[in-house]
Amino acid sequence: MPGLSLLMLLAALPCAERESTTRLMEETATSRPSELPSVVDGLAARLGGMPLPPADEDASASERAKQVAAFLERSCALQAEAERTASEALPPSEPERLRAILDRPEFSRARQRHGDLLKRLMRELESWLEGLFESSGAQGFAVATRALILGLALAVVLWGVLTLSARRRRKATAVSAAPLANAPLVLDSPGEHLRRAREALTTDAREAIREGLLGMLSALEQRRLARPDRVKTNRELAAELPGRGAPAPVVSEVERLVGWYDRAFYSLAPVPADEAARFVAAVESLNGTLAVEAPR
């Protein structure tokens, strides 16, 4: 602490202005000796508490000025020596300087104390974990945990299998429900499709409306109102009917039946049997209208 206080006092020295301060005191002592005490008091205030050497009672102003100047010279020399020693003791770069400070005995002993504490805590934690997993309760907990994880894994696998199976079923249904958009389908006569539709009403209502739609398409092909290659969707086929010479009532009824078919067949809900029967009856009525018209 005394060394630190001395350094703080030395740091307050006006060494950069020492020569000008010395000349000021000498000139004041020569030309205005009565003002020298004020100049010395001002210097003492700038020193931040560092005491100046006391003046002799019988000393003249010039002698007092020389005494204070000599004191400043010795003090500034001491400050320069302290700064040189500090700069030599610490490395020039910041990382090396910090490393040198941390390598001092007081810091190294603190690191050793904290290092021992950390090692002791790690050893206690390791011992506690070993005792926990060696106990019978811990063994039972480990077995239960493994069983739970295995059960969750099986549940995830089962869910994935069921999801994949459901997707495949929906894809197969969508493929079978597109008589116009996919590969060309060779149609039977309208009467044959309607006969199969009537038979399916008691077992599979969705298949009944499909056969009913195919019966309508077969009748439109026979009347040259639909292309036999069936590269168009149901709605595209209905939109082409006016251009192929179909009467307005026929166009309106085909559009209504196509919309009805799409809503019923592609719905996830089961198709009611009475709705399928009404659809098949509507197709039979339309086919009868087409049969009585004169061929083109």
C-alpha positions in Angstrom: 0.0 0.0 0.0 2.8 2.6 0.7 4.2 1.9 -2.7 0.8 2.3 -4.3 0.3 5.7 -2.5 3.7 6.8 -3.7 2.9 6.0 -7.3 -0.3 7.9 -7.0 1.5 10.9 -5.7 4.1 10.7 -8.3 1.5 10.5 -11.0 0.2 14.0 -9.9 3.6 15.6 -10.5 3.7 18.3 -13.3 6.9 16.8 -14.8 5.9 17.8 -18.3 5.9 21.5 -17.1 8.8 21.2 -14.7 11.2 23.5 -16.7 8.5 26.2 -17.2 7.5 26.0 -13.6 11.2 26.3 -12.5 11.7 29.4 -14.8 8.5 31.0 -13.4 9.7 30.6 -9.8 13.2 31.9 -10.7 11.8 35.0 -12.5 9.3 35.6 -9.7 12.0 35.3 -7.1 14.2 37.8 -9.0 11.6 40.4 -10.1 8.7 40.0 -7.6 10.0 38.2 -4.5 6.8 39.0 -2.5 4.7 36.9 -5.0 6.9 33.8 -4.7 4.9 32.3 -1.8 1.7 32.5 -3.9 3.4 30.7 -6.8 4.7 28.0 -4.5 1.2 27.5 -2.9 -0.3 27.1 -6.4 2.3 24.5 -7.2 1.5 22.6 -4.0 -2.2 22.6 -4.9 -1.4 21.1 -8.3 0.6 18.3 -6.6 -2.6 16.7 -5.2 -1.5 16.6 -1.6 2.3 15.9 -2.0 4.0 18.2 0.6 6.8 20.5 -0.5 9.9 20.8 1.6 9.5 23.5 4.3 11.2 26.8 3.8 14.0 28.0 6.0 13.1 31.1 8.1 16.1 33.1 6.9 16.1 31.8 3.3 15.8 34.3 0.5 13.2 34.1 -2.3 15.9 32.9 -4.8 17.0 30.2 -2.3 13.4 29.1 -1.8 12.9 28.9 -5.6 16.0 26.8 -6.0 14.9 24.5 -3.2 11.5 23.8 -4.7 13.0 23.4 -8.2 15.5 20.8 -6.9 12.6 19.0 -5.2 10.6 18.8 -8.4 13.7 17.5 -10.3 14.3 14.7 -7.8 10.6 13.8 -7.7 10.3 13.7 -11.5 13.4 11.5 -11.7 11.8 9.2 -9.2 8.6 9.1 -11.3 10.5 8.3 -14.4 12.3 5.4 -12.7 9.0 4.0 -11.4 7.4 4.1 -14.8 10.5 2.4 -16.4 10.4 -0.4 -13.7 6.7 -1.0 -14.3 7.1 -1.2 -18.1 10.0 -3.6 -17.7 8.1 -5.8 -15.2 5.0 -6.3 -17.5 5.1 -7.6 -21.1 4.2 -5.1 -23.8 1.2 -6.9 -25.3 -2.2 -7.0 -23.6 -2.5 -10.9 -23.5 1.0 -11.3 -22.2 0.5 -8.5 -19.6 -2.7 -10.2 -18.4 -1.0 -13.6 -18.2 1.9 -12.0 -16.2 -0.6 -10.5 -13.7 -2.5 -13.8 -13.3 0.7 -15.6 -12.8 1.4 -13.6 -9.6 1.3 -15.7 -6.4 -2.0 -14.3 -5.1 -3.8 -15.1 -8.3 -2.3 -18.5 -8.7 -3.2 -19.5 -5.2 -6.8 -18.4 -5.8 -6.9 -20.6 -9.0 -5.6 -23.6 -7.1 -8.2 -23.2 -4.4 -11.1 -23.0 -6.9 -9.6 -25.8 -8.9 -9.6 -28.1 -5.9 -13.1 -27.1 -5.1 -14.3 -27.9 -8.6 -12.5 -31.3 -8.6 -14.1 -32.2 -5.3 -17.6 -31.3 -6.5 -17.1 -33.4 -9.6 -15.9 -36.4 -7.5 -19.0 -36.0 -5.2 -21.3 -35.8 -8.2 -19.7 -38.9 -9.8 -20.0 -40.9 -6.6 -23.7 -39.9 -6.2 -24.5 -41.0 -9.8 -22.8 -44.3 -9.3 -24.7 -44.9 -6.1 -28.0 -44.0 -7.9 -27.6 -46.3 -10.8 -26.3 -49.2 -8.6 -29.4 -49.2 -6.4 -32.3 -51.5 -7.1 -34.7 -48.6 -7.5 -32.6 -47.1 -10.1 -32.3 -50.4 -11.9 -36.1 -50.7 -11.9 -36.4 -47.1 -13.2 -33.9 -47.9 -16.0 -35.9 -51.0 -17.0 -39.2 -49.0 -17.0 -37.6 -46.3 -19.1 -36.3 -48.7 -21.7 -39.7 -50.4 -21.9 -41.4 -47.0 -22.3 -39.0 -46.0 -25.1 -39.5 -49.3 -26.8 -43.3 -48.9 -26.6 -43.1 -45.4 -28.0 -40.9 -46.6 -30.9 -43.4 -49.4 -31.7 -46.3 -46.9 -31.6 -44.5 -44.6 -34.0 -43.7 -47.5 -36.4 -47.4 -48.7 -36.2 -48.6 -45.2 -36.9 -46.4 -44.9 -39.9 -47.5 -48.3 -41.3 -51.2 -47.3 -40.9 -50.7 -43.9 -42.4 -48.8 -45.4 -45.4 -51.5 -48.0 -45.9 -54.3 -45.4 -45.8 -52.5 -43.3 -48.3 -52.1 -46.2 -50.7 -55.8 -47.0 -50.3 -56.8 -43.4 -51.1 -54.5 -43.4 -54.1 -55.9 -46.7 -55.4 -59.4 -45.3 -55.0 -58.5 -42.1 -56.8 -57.0 -44.0 -59.7 -60.0 -46.3 -60.1 -62.4 -43.3 -59.9 -60.9 -41.4 -62.9 -62.5 -43.1 -65.9 -61.6 -40.2 -68.3 -58.4 -38.5 -67.0 -56.0 -41.5 -67.0 -55.4 -44.5 -69.3 -58.0 -45.0 -72.0 -60.9 -47.2 -70.9 -62.8 -49.4 -73.3 -66.5 -48.9 -72.5 -69.2 -51.5 -72.9 -72.7 -50.6 -74.1 -74.7 -48.2 -72.1 -77.2 -50.9 -71.2 -74.4 -53.2 -69.8 -73.0 -50.5 -67.6 -76.5 -49.6 -66.3 -77.2 -53.3 -65.6 -74.0 -53.5 -63.5 -74.9 -50.3 -61.8 -78.3 -51.7 -60.7 -76.6 -54.9 -59.4 -74.1 -52.9 -57.4 -76.8 -50.8 -55.7 -77.3 -53.4 -53.0 -73.6 -54.1 -52.3 -71.5 -51.0 -53.3 -73.3 -47.7 -53.8 -70.0 -45.9 -54.9 -69.4 -48.5 -57.6 -73.0 -48.2 -58.7 -72.7 -44.4 -59.5 -69.4 -45.2 -61.2 -71.0 -47.7 -63.5 -73.8 -45.2 -64.0 -71.4 -42.5 -65.1 -69.7 -45.0 -67.5 -73.1 -45.8 -69.0 -73.7 -42.1 -69.6 -70.3 -41.7 -71.3 -70.9 -44.8 -73.4 -74.2 -43.3 -74.7 -72.5 -39.9 -75.4 -69.8 -41.7 -77.4 -72.4 -43.6 -79.4 -74.1 -40.3 -80.3 -70.6 -38.8 -81.3 -71.0 -36.2 -78.5 -67.8 -37.4 -76.7 -64.4 -38.5 -78.0 -63.8 -42.3 -77.5 -60.1 -41.7 -76.4 -61.3 -40.1 -73.2 -58.3 -37.8 -72.7 -60.5 -35.1 -71.1 -61.8 -34.9 -67.6 -65.5 -35.1 -66.9 -65.9 -31.3 -66.7 -63.9 -30.8 -69.9 -66.1 -33.3 -71.7 -69.2 -31.5 -70.5 -67.8 -28.1 -71.7 -67.2 -29.5 -75.2 -70.7 -30.8 -75.7 -72.1 -27.5 -77.2 -69.3 -27.5 -79.8 -70.1 -31.1 -80.7 -73.8 -30.3 -81.4 -75.4 -31.4 -78.2 -78.8 -29.8 -77.3 -78.9 -27.4 -74.4 -81.0 -29.7 -72.2 -78.6 -32.5 -72.7 -75.6 -30.2 -71.9 -77.4 -29.0 -68.7 -78.2 -32.5 -67.6 -74.7 -33.8 -68.3 -73.2 -31.0 -66.3 -75.5 -31.6 -63.4 -74.7 -35.4 -63.4 -71.0 -34.8 -63.6 -71.1 -32.4 -60.6 -73.3 -34.9 -58.7 -70.8 -37.7 -59.5 -67.8 -35.7 -58.3 -69.4 -34.7 -55.0 -70.6 -38.2 -54.3 -67.7 -40.4 -55.5 -64.8 -38.3 -54.3 -66.3 -37.6 -50.8 -64.8 -39.4 -47.9 -68.2 -40.1 -46.5 -70.0 -43.3 -47.6 -72.4 -42.9 -50.6 -76.0 -43.6 -49.5 -77.7 -46.3 -51.5 -80.8 -44.2 -52.2 -78.6 -41.4 -53.7 -76.8 -43.9 -55.9 -80.2 -45.2 -57.1 -81.4 -41.7 -58.0 -78.1 -41.1 -59.9 -78.5 -44.3 -61.9 -82.2 -43.4 -62.7 -81.1 -40.0 -63.9 -78.5 -41.5 -66.2 -81.1 -43.9 -67.6 -83.5 -41.0 -68.3 -80.7 -39.1 -70.0 -79.7 -42.1 -72.1 -83.4 -42.5 -73.1 -83.5 -38.9 -74.3 -80.3 -39.5 -76.3 -81.7 -42.7 -77.9 -84.8 -41.0 -79.3 -82.9 -38.3 -81.0 -82.0 -38.7 -84.6 -78.4 -39.7 -85.3 -76.1 -36.9 -86.6 
